[in-house]
Each structure stands twice: as structure tokens, then as C-alpha cells.
Amino acid sequence: MSSREKRLLQLFAGMILLYAIPFELLPGVWGYLHGHNDEVQDLRHKIHRYERLLETQEQWQQRHREESVIADEVEASLIGGGTADLIGARMIGVLRELSAGVGATVKSFELPEFNASGEWLLVTQTVHFSIAGRRLYEYVKALTGSVNRFKVVSIDVRARGDQVEGSVKLVGFAHRPEGDREEEARR
């Protein structure tokens, strides 16, 4: 190869490099670096988001456990029974046991009243009782502090010596019996 051919070859290689470096090589390298930086930034965002999710996951799991305990307590406080009559009878039985536990004498029970809403049944029960005056507070506390979480709606008492006679109206909740819901759906 002659020196002239070598020179032409060098000139041609220089022209290719002068074209390739600014128009091909640099944009390719720039695009690669810019794309790589975007990927790194995207990965950092994802890592940060997953770290936040892990933190909130623990909070949500704790909240779920707390809500499950509350739901279990509410479920345990409901009066069980397959029919409204059974629910009323169970409520009377529980009230009779609570009354006996604090020394109250149950004189009578009125018929329970039932009010349904959706899948819930509100049971209202009136108890006529007598008890030593000093034990009245314990009696009311026993009724409202039971597992069934009865709520006192009204109380009417009359003193007779050291005894107190009266009536207390309580409410409790139950799941509405399936038969009642099906009957309502047919109407």
C-alpha cells in the first residue's frame, strides 16, 4: 500500500470518526446513561413505596387484629337463638341468672318486644324485681356489665323499707332469624 493510499485511508477513517462520534456514538452513550439513570430513579421510587407499604402493612395487620377482637366481642354479646321466641327465652334466662347472682328476686317478666332491621333484631325486655336497697347499684351494674351488654332503657323503683321494688327495661341484640328474613323478602 502506498503512502497516498494510507493517507486516503486515514482521511476516510477520520471522516468516519468525525461523523460517528457526534452523531452515533455520543447519542447512544448519552441515551444509555440517561436510560440507566431513569431506571435507577424508578427503582428507588419503587423501593421507597414498598418500604412504606411494609410499614403500613404492620399497622393494618394490627388494626385488623384489634377489629377482629371487637367483632368477636360483639358476636359474643349477641343473644343466640333460631327463632324470635327462642331469643326472647334466652334473654329471660340470662336476666334471671344475673338477677339471682346479685340477690334480686324476679317477680315477673313482660313479653319481649322485637324490632327488626336488616339482619339485626333488637329485643326489649322488662323485668319486675325486688332487691335490698343497698344492692340496687350492683344489680344494674350486673345487668349492663354482662357478656350480652344489655343496655338499660328505663328503670322505675319504689322503696319499701330497706327493700326496693321496681322494673327495669333492657335492650339486647341478636341476629335476625333466617325465617324472619325470608318471610319479609316474600312480602
C-alpha positions as CSV (number, residue, x, y, z in Angstrom):
1,M,0.0,0.0,0.0
2,S,1.4,3.3,-1.0
3,S,1.6,6.3,1.2
4,R,-1.1,8.0,-0.7
5,E,-3.5,5.1,-0.1
6,K,-2.5,5.1,3.5
7,R,-3.2,8.8,3.7
8,L,-6.6,8.4,2.0
9,L,-7.4,5.5,4.3
10,Q,-6.5,7.7,7.4
11,L,-8.6,10.5,6.0
12,F,-11.5,8.2,5.4
13,A,-11.2,6.8,8.9
14,G,-11.0,10.3,10.4
15,M,-14.2,11.3,8.5
16,I,-16.0,8.2,9.7
17,L,-14.8,9.0,13.3
18,L,-15.8,12.7,12.9
19,Y,-19.3,11.5,11.8
20,A,-19.7,8.5,14.1
21,I,-18.6,10.2,17.4
22,P,-21.0,13.1,17.5
23,F,-23.9,11.6,15.6
24,E,-23.8,7.9,16.5
25,L,-21.5,7.1,19.5
26,L,-22.3,10.1,21.8
27,P,-26.1,10.0,21.4
28,G,-26.0,6.2,22.0
29,V,-23.9,6.6,25.2
30,W,-26.0,9.5,26.3
31,G,-29.2,7.6,25.8
32,Y,-27.8,4.6,27.6
33,L,-26.7,6.7,30.6
34,H,-29.9,8.7,30.7
35,G,-32.0,5.5,30.4
36,H,-29.9,3.9,33.1
37,N,-30.4,6.9,35.4
38,D,-34.1,6.8,34.8
39,E,-34.2,3.1,35.7
40,V,-32.2,3.7,38.9
41,Q,-34.5,6.5,39.9
42,D,-37.6,4.3,39.1
43,L,-36.1,1.5,41.2
44,R,-35.5,3.9,44.1
45,H,-39.1,5.1,43.9
46,K,-40.4,1.5,43.9
47,I,-38.1,0.6,46.9
48,H,-39.4,3.6,48.8
49,R,-43.0,2.7,48.0
50,Y,-42.5,-0.9,49.1
51,E,-40.8,0.2,52.3
52,R,-43.9,2.4,53.1
53,L,-46.2,-0.5,52.3
54,L,-44.3,-2.7,54.7
55,E,-44.6,-0.1,57.4
56,T,-48.3,0.4,56.8
57,Q,-48.8,-3.4,56.4
58,E,-47.9,-3.8,60.1
59,Q,-50.2,-1.0,61.1
60,W,-53.1,-2.6,59.1
61,Q,-52.4,-6.0,60.5
62,Q,-52.5,-4.7,64.0
63,R,-55.7,-2.8,63.2
64,H,-57.2,-6.0,61.7
65,R,-56.4,-7.9,64.9
66,E,-58.0,-5.2,67.0
67,E,-61.1,-5.1,64.8
68,S,-61.3,-8.9,64.9
69,V,-61.3,-8.9,68.7
70,I,-64.0,-6.3,68.7
71,A,-66.1,-8.2,66.2
72,D,-65.7,-11.4,68.3
73,E,-66.8,-9.5,71.4
74,V,-69.8,-8.1,69.6
75,E,-70.7,-11.6,68.3
76,A,-70.3,-13.0,71.8
77,S,-72.7,-10.3,73.1
78,L,-75.5,-11.2,70.8
79,I,-78.4,-13.3,72.2
80,G,-78.4,-16.6,70.4
81,G,-81.5,-18.5,69.1
82,G,-83.0,-19.8,65.9
83,T,-86.4,-18.0,66.3
84,A,-87.5,-14.8,68.0
85,D,-89.2,-16.8,70.7
86,L,-86.0,-18.7,71.5
87,I,-84.1,-15.4,71.5
88,G,-86.6,-14.0,74.0
89,A,-86.5,-17.1,76.2
90,R,-82.7,-17.0,76.3
91,M,-82.7,-13.3,77.2
92,I,-85.1,-14.1,80.1
93,G,-82.8,-17.0,81.2
94,V,-79.8,-14.7,81.2
95,L,-81.6,-12.0,83.1
96,R,-82.9,-14.5,85.6
97,E,-79.3,-15.8,86.3
98,L,-77.9,-12.2,86.6
99,S,-80.7,-11.3,89.0
100,A,-80.1,-14.3,91.2
101,G,-76.3,-13.6,91.1
102,V,-76.8,-10.3,93.0
103,G,-79.7,-11.4,95.2
104,A,-82.5,-9.8,93.3
105,T,-85.9,-11.6,93.3
106,V,-87.5,-11.6,89.9
107,K,-91.3,-11.1,90.3
108,S,-92.2,-11.3,86.6
109,F,-91.1,-10.7,83.1
110,E,-93.2,-8.9,80.5
111,L,-93.3,-10.4,77.0
112,P,-90.3,-9.4,75.0
113,E,-90.7,-6.9,72.2
114,F,-88.8,-7.4,68.9
115,N,-87.8,-4.8,66.3
116,A,-86.1,-6.0,63.2
117,S,-83.8,-4.0,60.9
118,G,-82.0,-5.7,58.1
119,E,-80.2,-8.7,59.7
120,W,-80.5,-7.4,63.2
121,L,-83.1,-7.9,65.9
122,L,-83.5,-5.5,68.8
123,V,-85.0,-7.3,71.8
124,T,-86.6,-5.2,74.6
125,Q,-87.4,-6.9,77.9
126,T,-88.9,-5.6,81.1
127,V,-88.1,-7.2,84.4
128,H,-90.1,-6.6,87.6
129,F,-87.9,-7.2,90.7
130,S,-87.3,-6.6,94.3
131,I,-83.9,-6.2,96.0
132,A,-82.2,-4.8,99.0
133,G,-81.8,-1.0,98.5
134,R,-78.1,-1.1,99.0
135,R,-77.7,-3.7,96.2
136,L,-79.6,-1.8,93.5
137,Y,-76.5,-0.3,92.0
138,E,-74.8,-3.8,91.9
139,Y,-77.9,-5.1,90.2
140,V,-77.9,-2.5,87.4
141,K,-74.2,-2.9,87.1
142,A,-74.6,-6.7,86.7
143,L,-77.2,-6.3,84.0
144,T,-75.2,-3.8,81.9
145,G,-71.8,-5.4,82.5
146,S,-72.8,-8.9,81.4
147,V,-71.4,-10.6,78.3
148,N,-74.6,-9.7,76.4
149,R,-74.0,-6.0,77.0
150,F,-77.6,-5.2,77.8
151,K,-78.5,-1.5,77.9
152,V,-80.9,-0.1,80.5
153,V,-83.5,1.9,78.7
154,S,-85.5,2.9,81.8
155,I,-85.8,2.0,85.5
156,D,-88.6,2.6,87.8
157,V,-88.1,1.9,91.6
158,R,-90.1,2.3,94.8
159,A,-88.7,2.0,98.2
160,R,-90.5,-0.3,100.8
161,G,-88.5,-0.2,104.0
162,D,-85.0,-1.5,103.2
163,Q,-86.2,-3.2,100.1
164,V,-86.6,-1.7,96.6
165,E,-89.2,-2.9,94.2
166,G,-89.4,-1.8,90.6
167,S,-89.0,-2.6,87.0
168,V,-86.1,-2.2,84.6
169,K,-86.4,-2.2,80.8
170,L,-83.4,-3.5,78.9
171,V,-82.4,-4.0,75.3
172,G,-80.2,-6.5,73.7
173,F,-79.3,-7.5,70.2
174,A,-79.4,-10.7,68.2
175,H,-79.0,-11.8,64.6
176,R,-82.4,-11.8,62.9
177,P,-83.6,-15.4,62.4
178,E,-83.3,-16.6,58.8
179,G,-87.0,-17.5,58.7
180,D,-88.0,-13.9,59.5
181,R,-85.8,-12.5,56.7
182,E,-87.1,-15.0,54.2
183,E,-90.7,-14.1,55.2
184,E,-90.0,-10.4,54.8
185,A,-88.4,-11.0,51.4
186,R,-91.6,-12.7,50.2
187,R,-93.8,-9.7,51.0
